[in-house]
Amino acid sequence: MDKKMGSELPTRLYQFFKENTMTGVASTVDEDGFPRGAPISMFYAVDEKTILMGVQNGSATFRNARRHGLIALTFISGEDSVFTIQAEVKVFKEKMENSKYIGILCLEIKNLKSNVADDVEVKEGLKLAFRSQRWKDFVDRILAELRSYQRGPNGDLIQGEPTGQG
């Protein structure tokens, strides 16, 4: 059963996405009006209302998010953590410094819902394993770049020193 949690990340989720990431399904609508889902695993919470997402800039997810300005992220994790974020989305950067193939989407959270079922406990969620150290190192660099952004004095996103490796 969906339970509305508000329009910002609760402290536990905010802290998690400041320091970690998890795999979720990003849902967008394509040019024909069909819903499209894609697994994404590069997220960083700038604050309780803003998430930066690294995504391939040639992907349908990137194009659909740009076209419609809306996205939903669904996360299924262990410890009965199941939630959906609905957000307005804008292209923040076409290309990251660490990869010309990855762009940054900026998500402004509008709605957060718990999808925890009354009769079922989620023990395990979506998991991934890296096939090579090279790919893990690449993802670590992307996450470090995402984590280098913060709110400036005027409320805009500015880049500073990376806050750590992911």
Contacts in CASP RR format, 6 or more apart in sequence:
PFRMAT RR
TARGET T0000
AUTHOR 0000-0000-0000
METHOD contacts of the structure
MODEL  1
MDKKMGSELPTRLYQFFKENTMTGVASTVDEDGFPRGAPISMFYAVDEKT
ILMGVQNGSATFRNARRHGLIALTFISGEDSVFTIQAEVKVFKEKMENSK
YIGILCLEIKNLKSNVADDVEVKEGLKLAFRSQRWKDFVDRILAELRSYQ
RGPNGDLIQGEPTGQG
1 116 0 8 1.000
1 117 0 8 1.000
1 118 0 8 1.000
2 84 0 8 1.000
2 113 0 8 1.000
2 114 0 8 1.000
2 115 0 8 1.000
3 113 0 8 1.000
3 114 0 8 1.000
3 116 0 8 1.000
4 111 0 8 1.000
4 112 0 8 1.000
4 113 0 8 1.000
5 83 0 8 1.000
5 112 0 8 1.000
5 113 0 8 1.000
5 114 0 8 1.000
6 111 0 8 1.000
6 112 0 8 1.000
7 49 0 8 1.000
7 109 0 8 1.000
7 110 0 8 1.000
7 111 0 8 1.000
7 112 0 8 1.000
8 14 0 8 1.000
8 48 0 8 1.000
8 49 0 8 1.000
8 109 0 8 1.000
8 112 0 8 1.000
9 17 0 8 1.000
9 45 0 8 1.000
9 48 0 8 1.000
9 49 0 8 1.000
9 51 0 8 1.000
9 109 0 8 1.000
9 112 0 8 1.000
10 112 0 8 1.000
13 45 0 8 1.000
13 83 0 8 1.000
14 45 0 8 1.000
14 47 0 8 1.000
14 48 0 8 1.000
16 22 0 8 1.000
16 45 0 8 1.000
17 43 0 8 1.000
17 44 0 8 1.000
17 45 0 8 1.000
17 51 0 8 1.000
18 44 0 8 1.000
18 45 0 8 1.000
18 147 0 8 1.000
19 166 0 8 1.000
20 166 0 8 1.000
21 41 0 8 1.000
21 42 0 8 1.000
21 43 0 8 1.000
21 44 0 8 1.000
21 143 0 8 1.000
21 166 0 8 1.000
22 41 0 8 1.000
22 43 0 8 1.000
22 75 0 8 1.000
22 77 0 8 1.000
22 126 0 8 1.000
23 39 0 8 1.000
23 40 0 8 1.000
23 41 0 8 1.000
23 75 0 8 1.000
23 126 0 8 1.000
23 127 0 8 1.000
23 128 0 8 1.000
24 39 0 8 1.000
24 40 0 8 1.000
24 41 0 8 1.000
24 73 0 8 1.000
24 74 0 8 1.000
24 75 0 8 1.000
24 76 0 8 1.000
24 126 0 8 1.000
25 37 0 8 1.000
25 38 0 8 1.000
25 39 0 8 1.000
25 40 0 8 1.000
25 73 0 8 1.000
25 74 0 8 1.000
25 126 0 8 1.000
26 37 0 8 1.000
26 38 0 8 1.000
26 39 0 8 1.000
26 40 0 8 1.000
26 53 0 8 1.000
26 55 0 8 1.000
26 61 0 8 1.000
26 65 0 8 1.000
26 71 0 8 1.000
26 72 0 8 1.000
26 73 0 8 1.000
27 35 0 8 1.000
27 36 0 8 1.000
27 37 0 8 1.000
27 71 0 8 1.000
27 72 0 8 1.000
27 73 0 8 1.000
27 74 0 8 1.000
28 35 0 8 1.000
28 36 0 8 1.000
28 37 0 8 1.000
28 38 0 8 1.000
28 60 0 8 1.000
28 61 0 8 1.000
28 64 0 8 1.000
28 65 0 8 1.000
28 68 0 8 1.000
28 70 0 8 1.000
28 71 0 8 1.000
29 35 0 8 1.000
29 36 0 8 1.000
29 64 0 8 1.000
29 68 0 8 1.000
29 70 0 8 1.000
30 36 0 8 1.000
30 60 0 8 1.000
30 64 0 8 1.000
31 64 0 8 1.000
31 67 0 8 1.000
36 60 0 8 1.000
36 61 0 8 1.000
36 64 0 8 1.000
37 61 0 8 1.000
38 59 0 8 1.000
38 60 0 8 1.000
38 61 0 8 1.000
39 126 0 8 1.000
39 128 0 8 1.000
40 53 0 8 1.000
40 54 0 8 1.000
40 55 0 8 1.000
40 61 0 8 1.000
40 73 0 8 1.000
41 128 0 8 1.000
41 139 0 8 1.000
42 53 0 8 1.000
42 54 0 8 1.000
42 55 0 8 1.000
42 102 0 8 1.000
42 139 0 8 1.000
42 142 0 8 1.000
42 143 0 8 1.000
42 146 0 8 1.000
43 51 0 8 1.000
43 52 0 8 1.000
43 53 0 8 1.000
43 54 0 8 1.000
43 73 0 8 1.000
43 146 0 8 1.000
44 51 0 8 1.000
44 52 0 8 1.000
44 53 0 8 1.000
44 143 0 8 1.000
44 146 0 8 1.000
44 147 0 8 1.000
44 149 0 8 1.000
45 51 0 8 1.000
46 52 0 8 1.000
46 149 0 8 1.000
46 150 0 8 1.000
46 151 0 8 1.000
46 157 0 8 1.000
47 151 0 8 1.000
48 109 0 8 1.000
49 108 0 8 1.000
49 109 0 8 1.000
50 106 0 8 1.000
50 107 0 8 1.000
50 108 0 8 1.000
50 109 0 8 1.000
50 151 0 8 1.000
50 157 0 8 1.000
51 73 0 8 1.000
51 85 0 8 1.000
51 87 0 8 1.000
51 106 0 8 1.000
51 107 0 8 1.000
51 109 0 8 1.000
52 92 0 8 1.000
52 104 0 8 1.000
52 105 0 8 1.000
52 106 0 8 1.000
52 107 0 8 1.000
52 146 0 8 1.000
52 149 0 8 1.000
52 157 0 8 1.000
53 73 0 8 1.000
53 104 0 8 1.000
53 105 0 8 1.000
53 106 0 8 1.000
53 107 0 8 1.000
53 146 0 8 1.000
54 96 0 8 1.000
54 102 0 8 1.000
54 103 0 8 1.000
54 104 0 8 1.000
54 105 0 8 1.000
54 142 0 8 1.000
54 146 0 8 1.000
55 61 0 8 1.000
55 62 0 8 1.000
55 65 0 8 1.000
55 102 0 8 1.000
55 103 0 8 1.000
55 104 0 8 1.000
55 105 0 8 1.000
56 62 0 8 1.000
56 101 0 8 1.000
56 102 0 8 1.000
56 103 0 8 1.000
57 94 0 8 1.000
57 95 0 8 1.000
57 101 0 8 1.000
57 102 0 8 1.000
57 103 0 8 1.000
58 101 0 8 1.000
61 71 0 8 1.000
62 91 0 8 1.000
62 103 0 8 1.000
62 105 0 8 1.000
65 71 0 8 1.000
65 89 0 8 1.000
65 91 0 8 1.000
65 105 0 8 1.000
66 91 0 8 1.000
69 88 0 8 1.000
69 89 0 8 1.000
69 90 0 8 1.000
70 86 0 8 1.000
70 87 0 8 1.000
70 88 0 8 1.000
70 89 0 8 1.000
71 86 0 8 1.000
71 87 0 8 1.000
71 89 0 8 1.000
71 105 0 8 1.000
71 107 0 8 1.000
72 84 0 8 1.000
72 85 0 8 1.000
72 86 0 8 1.000
72 87 0 8 1.000
73 84 0 8 1.000
73 85 0 8 1.000
73 87 0 8 1.000
73 107 0 8 1.000
74 83 0 8 1.000
74 84 0 8 1.000
74 115 0 8 1.000
75 81 0 8 1.000
75 82 0 8 1.000
75 83 0 8 1.000
75 84 0 8 1.000
75 85 0 8 1.000
75 126 0 8 1.000
76 82 0 8 1.000
76 122 0 8 1.000
76 125 0 8 1.000
76 126 0 8 1.000
77 122 0 8 1.000
77 125 0 8 1.000
77 126 0 8 1.000
78 122 0 8 1.000
78 123 0 8 1.000
78 124 0 8 1.000
78 125 0 8 1.000
79 122 0 8 1.000
80 116 0 8 1.000
80 121 0 8 1.000
80 122 0 8 1.000
80 123 0 8 1.000
81 116 0 8 1.000
81 122 0 8 1.000
82 114 0 8 1.000
82 115 0 8 1.000
82 116 0 8 1.000
82 117 0 8 1.000
82 122 0 8 1.000
83 112 0 8 1.000
83 113 0 8 1.000
83 114 0 8 1.000
83 115 0 8 1.000
83 116 0 8 1.000
84 112 0 8 1.000
84 113 0 8 1.000
84 115 0 8 1.000
85 107 0 8 1.000
85 109 0 8 1.000
85 111 0 8 1.000
85 112 0 8 1.000
86 109 0 8 1.000
86 110 0 8 1.000
86 111 0 8 1.000
86 112 0 8 1.000
86 113 0 8 1.000
87 107 0 8 1.000
87 108 0 8 1.000
87 109 0 8 1.000
87 110 0 8 1.000
88 107 0 8 1.000
88 108 0 8 1.000
88 110 0 8 1.000
89 105 0 8 1.000
89 106 0 8 1.000
89 107 0 8 1.000
89 108 0 8 1.000
90 105 0 8 1.000
90 106 0 8 1.000
90 108 0 8 1.000
91 103 0 8 1.000
91 104 0 8 1.000
91 105 0 8 1.000
91 106 0 8 1.000
92 103 0 8 1.000
92 104 0 8 1.000
92 105 0 8 1.000
92 106 0 8 1.000
92 157 0 8 1.000
93 103 0 8 1.000
93 104 0 8 1.000
94 103 0 8 1.000
95 101 0 8 1.000
95 102 0 8 1.000
95 103 0 8 1.000
96 102 0 8 1.000
96 103 0 8 1.000
96 104 0 8 1.000
96 142 0 8 1.000
96 145 0 8 1.000
97 145 0 8 1.000
98 138 0 8 1.000
98 141 0 8 1.000
98 142 0 8 1.000
98 144 0 8 1.000
98 145 0 8 1.000
99 138 0 8 1.000
99 141 0 8 1.000
99 142 0 8 1.000
102 142 0 8 1.000
104 146 0 8 1.000
106 157 0 8 1.000
116 122 0 8 1.000
130 136 0 8 1.000
130 139 0 8 1.000
139 166 0 8 1.000
140 165 0 8 1.000
140 166 0 8 1.000
143 165 0 8 1.000
143 166 0 8 1.000
144 162 0 8 1.000
144 164 0 8 1.000
144 165 0 8 1.000
144 166 0 8 1.000
145 162 0 8 1.000
147 162 0 8 1.000
147 163 0 8 1.000
147 164 0 8 1.000
147 166 0 8 1.000
148 159 0 8 1.000
148 160 0 8 1.000
148 161 0 8 1.000
148 162 0 8 1.000
148 163 0 8 1.000
149 157 0 8 1.000
149 158 0 8 1.000
149 159 0 8 1.000
149 160 0 8 1.000
150 157 0 8 1.000
150 158 0 8 1.000
150 160 0 8 1.000
151 157 0 8 1.000
151 158 0 8 1.000
152 158 0 8 1.000
END
